[in-house]
Amino acid sequence: MEIVSAIGTLLTDVWGLFQGVQVPGLGISFASWFIVLLLAGLSIQLVSYVFGFGGSGTGYRSGQSRNKHISENRKSDEK
């Protein structure tokens, strides 16, 4: 239990430091800036998941599928 208490104290002190130091030119604390960046990243991930962009490139038109299929009309194009 002492380890958990020590970790909690350390995190509390670090968070207090983040709240006390201001971001130059913005006038907000580093804690606020950290939360803003975290929420922005989560928002971008959510939007990309909902609309389907920015993925790993395994979609229909990415050329990364394992089972490539060439239609009968296009098989002679490679010659």
Secondary structure, DSSP 8 states (H G I E B T S, - for coil): -HHHHHHHHHHHHHHHHHHHSB-TTT-SBHHHHHHHHHHHHHHHHHHHHHHT-S--S-STTSS--SS----TTTGGGG-
